[in-house]
Amino acid sequence: MSEPISIIVVDDHEVVRKGLRGYLETLPEFSVMGEAASGEEAINLVMEFIPDVVLMDLIMPGMDGVEATRRVKKISPRTQVIVLTSYHEDIHIFPALKAGAVAYVLKDMKMDKLADVITRVVKGETILHPLVAERVLKNLRGESGNDEDALTGDLTDREMEVLKLIANGLSNNQIAEKLVITENTVKGHVSNILSKLHLLDRTQAAVYAWKKGIVHPGSVK
């Protein structure tokens, strides 16, 4: 008989963690090694147990699920990360997949379906919720058209201003002062920029702007 699939459950809501663990532990093919309420706790458990699978929530206090996924894959490349969340917007999907998640499913799925997803990812499959798969396909179709301006064209004039200032190394506070807006508004623009361009962070946004000739390194605009 083969060894059961080892799993760590990560979610900041205790009722979700206990519910998942309670169900999975009724199935002989699974072994839940532990549960974590934060990204930091998840990292410690992964270092201790090197599990086959991590069920990862995305929105948590402190370290979020995307950063936790990135670190899990760095610590244990063999560990497969399944994102289990309520969110299916681009701003959540693409960073999670780029960080190394092999499955992205929503919390409204049936428990038996989740068990099937776990079994399949261990075999090397990639599983996406239909809504997520639709977003990914739309993104791929956009890229396949070779229209380099398509993504940038989705930015508003204000977002383009913010992108240029990011590329020139300005902080959110500095951008807020320069554009005479609040820092929270700047944060909102930055989040939208990263979402629309399918980028992970400010550094990638800056590189994108340089490559597209939107701004040149070291220039002031």
C-alpha positions as CSV (number, residue, x, y, z in Angstrom):
1,M,0.0,0.0,0.0
2,S,1.4,3.4,-0.9
3,E,2.0,6.1,1.6
4,P,-0.8,8.6,2.2
5,I,-0.6,12.0,0.7
6,S,0.8,14.4,3.3
7,I,-1.0,17.7,3.6
8,I,-0.8,21.1,5.4
9,V,-3.9,23.2,5.6
10,V,-3.3,27.0,5.6
11,D,-6.2,29.4,6.4
12,D,-6.6,32.2,8.9
13,H,-10.1,31.1,9.7
14,E,-10.1,28.3,12.3
15,V,-13.5,27.0,11.2
16,V,-12.2,26.5,7.7
17,R,-9.0,24.8,8.8
18,K,-10.9,22.5,11.2
19,G,-13.5,21.7,8.6
20,L,-11.0,20.8,5.9
21,R,-8.9,18.8,8.3
22,G,-11.9,16.9,9.7
23,Y,-13.0,15.8,6.3
24,L,-9.5,14.9,4.9
25,E,-8.7,12.8,8.0
26,T,-11.7,10.6,7.3
27,L,-10.0,9.5,4.0
28,P,-7.2,6.9,4.3
29,E,-5.3,8.2,1.3
30,F,-4.6,11.5,3.1
31,S,-2.6,12.5,6.1
32,V,-2.9,16.0,7.5
33,M,0.5,16.9,9.0
34,G,-0.6,20.2,10.5
35,E,-2.5,23.5,10.0
36,A,-1.4,27.1,9.9
37,A,-3.3,30.4,10.4
38,S,-0.7,32.5,8.6
39,G,1.9,32.4,5.9
40,E,4.7,32.5,8.5
41,E,3.3,29.4,10.3
42,A,2.9,27.7,7.0
43,I,6.6,28.2,6.2
44,N,7.6,26.7,9.5
45,L,5.4,23.6,9.0
46,V,6.7,23.1,5.4
47,M,10.3,23.2,6.7
48,E,9.4,20.6,9.4
49,F,7.3,18.2,7.4
50,I,8.1,18.7,3.6
51,P,4.5,17.8,2.7
52,D,3.2,16.6,-0.6
53,V,0.5,19.3,-0.7
54,V,-0.2,22.6,0.8
55,L,-3.8,23.9,0.7
56,M,-3.2,27.7,0.7
57,D,-5.5,30.5,1.5
58,L,-4.6,33.8,-0.2
59,I,-5.8,36.6,2.0
60,M,-4.3,36.4,5.4
61,P,-2.8,38.8,8.0
62,G,0.9,39.4,7.7
63,M,2.4,37.2,4.9
64,D,-0.2,36.6,2.3
65,G,-0.7,33.4,0.4
66,V,1.2,34.5,-2.7
67,E,4.4,35.2,-0.8
68,A,3.9,32.1,1.3
69,T,3.5,30.0,-1.9
70,R,6.7,31.5,-3.3
71,R,8.6,30.6,-0.1
72,V,7.1,27.1,0.1
73,K,8.3,26.4,-3.4
74,K,11.8,27.7,-2.6
75,I,12.0,25.5,0.5
76,S,10.4,22.4,-1.0
77,P,10.1,22.4,-4.8
78,R,8.4,19.0,-4.6
79,T,5.5,20.3,-2.5
80,Q,2.5,21.1,-4.7
81,V,0.5,24.3,-3.7
82,I,-3.2,24.3,-4.2
83,V,-4.7,27.8,-3.8
84,L,-8.1,27.5,-2.0
85,T,-9.8,30.9,-1.9
86,S,-12.9,32.9,-2.5
87,Y,-11.3,35.3,-5.0
88,H,-11.0,34.9,-8.7
89,E,-9.9,38.3,-10.0
90,D,-6.7,38.7,-12.0
91,I,-5.0,40.6,-9.2
92,H,-5.1,37.3,-7.2
93,I,-4.9,34.7,-9.9
94,F,-1.8,35.6,-11.8
95,P,0.5,36.4,-8.9
96,A,-0.5,33.1,-7.3
97,L,0.2,31.1,-10.4
98,K,3.5,32.9,-11.0
99,A,4.5,32.2,-7.4
100,G,4.3,28.4,-8.2
101,A,0.7,27.3,-7.4
102,V,-0.3,24.3,-9.6
103,A,-4.0,24.5,-8.8
104,Y,-6.4,27.4,-8.1
105,V,-9.8,26.4,-6.8
106,L,-12.6,28.2,-5.0
107,K,-14.0,27.5,-1.6
108,D,-17.5,26.9,-2.9
109,M,-16.4,23.5,-4.3
110,K,-17.6,20.2,-2.8
111,M,-15.3,18.4,-0.4
112,D,-15.1,15.3,-2.6
113,K,-14.1,17.4,-5.5
114,L,-11.3,19.0,-3.5
115,A,-10.1,15.5,-2.5
116,D,-10.0,14.7,-6.3
117,V,-8.0,17.9,-6.9
118,I,-5.4,16.9,-4.3
119,T,-5.0,13.5,-5.8
120,R,-4.6,14.8,-9.3
121,V,-2.0,17.5,-8.5
122,V,0.2,14.9,-6.8
123,K,0.1,13.1,-10.1
124,G,1.4,16.2,-11.9
125,E,-1.9,17.8,-13.1
126,T,-2.7,21.5,-13.1
127,I,-6.2,22.2,-12.0
128,L,-8.0,25.6,-12.4
129,H,-11.5,26.5,-11.4
130,P,-13.5,27.3,-14.6
131,L,-13.7,31.0,-13.8
132,V,-10.0,31.1,-13.3
133,A,-9.3,29.1,-16.4
134,E,-11.4,31.6,-18.4
135,R,-9.2,34.5,-17.1
136,V,-6.0,32.6,-17.9
137,L,-7.3,31.8,-21.5
138,K,-8.2,35.5,-22.1
139,N,-4.8,36.5,-21.0
140,L,-3.1,34.0,-23.3
141,R,-5.2,35.0,-26.2
142,G,-4.2,38.6,-25.6
143,E,-0.6,37.7,-25.6
144,S,-0.9,35.5,-28.7
145,G,-2.1,38.5,-30.7
146,N,1.4,40.0,-30.3
147,D,-0.1,43.4,-29.5
148,E,2.5,44.9,-27.3
149,D,0.3,47.9,-26.5
150,A,-2.8,45.9,-25.5
151,L,-2.0,45.6,-21.8
152,T,-0.6,49.2,-21.5
153,G,-3.7,50.4,-23.3
154,D,-5.8,49.2,-20.4
155,L,-4.2,51.7,-18.1
156,T,-5.9,55.0,-17.3
157,D,-3.9,58.2,-17.7
158,R,-3.4,58.4,-14.0
159,E,-2.2,54.8,-13.8
160,M,0.3,55.6,-16.6
161,E,1.6,58.6,-14.6
162,V,2.0,56.3,-11.5
163,L,3.8,53.7,-13.6
164,K,6.3,56.2,-14.9
165,L,7.0,57.4,-11.4
166,I,7.4,53.8,-10.1
167,A,9.9,53.2,-13.0
168,N,11.8,56.3,-11.8
169,G,12.1,54.8,-8.3
170,L,9.6,56.9,-6.4
171,S,8.0,55.5,-3.3
172,N,4.2,55.6,-2.7
173,N,4.6,58.5,-0.4
174,Q,6.7,60.4,-3.0
175,I,4.2,59.7,-5.7
176,A,1.4,60.9,-3.5
177,E,3.2,64.2,-2.9
178,K,4.0,64.7,-6.5
179,L,0.5,64.0,-7.8
180,V,-1.2,65.6,-4.8
181,I,-3.2,62.6,-3.9
182,T,-3.4,60.3,-0.8
183,E,-1.0,57.4,-0.3
184,N,-3.9,55.1,-0.1
185,T,-5.0,56.3,-3.6
186,V,-1.5,55.6,-4.9
187,K,-1.7,52.1,-3.4
188,G,-4.9,51.5,-5.2
189,H,-3.4,52.6,-8.5
190,V,-0.3,50.4,-8.0
191,S,-2.6,47.4,-7.3
192,N,-4.6,48.1,-10.5
193,I,-1.4,48.5,-12.5
194,L,0.0,45.2,-11.3
195,S,-3.3,43.5,-12.0
196,K,-3.7,44.9,-15.5
197,L,-0.2,44.1,-16.5
198,H,-0.1,40.7,-14.7
199,L,3.0,41.6,-12.8
200,L,4.1,40.6,-9.3
201,D,5.6,43.7,-7.9
202,R,6.9,47.2,-8.4
203,T,10.3,46.0,-9.7
204,Q,8.6,44.1,-12.5
205,A,6.4,47.1,-13.3
206,A,9.5,49.3,-13.6
207,V,11.3,46.8,-15.9
208,Y,8.1,46.6,-18.0
209,A,8.0,50.4,-18.3
210,W,11.7,50.4,-19.4
211,K,11.3,47.6,-21.9
212,K,8.2,49.3,-23.5
213,G,10.0,52.6,-23.7
214,I,7.4,54.2,-21.5
215,V,10.3,55.7,-19.5
216,H,14.0,55.3,-19.6
217,P,16.1,54.2,-16.5
218,G,17.4,57.3,-14.7
219,S,15.1,59.7,-16.5
220,V,12.8,62.1,-14.7
221,K,9.3,62.5,-15.9
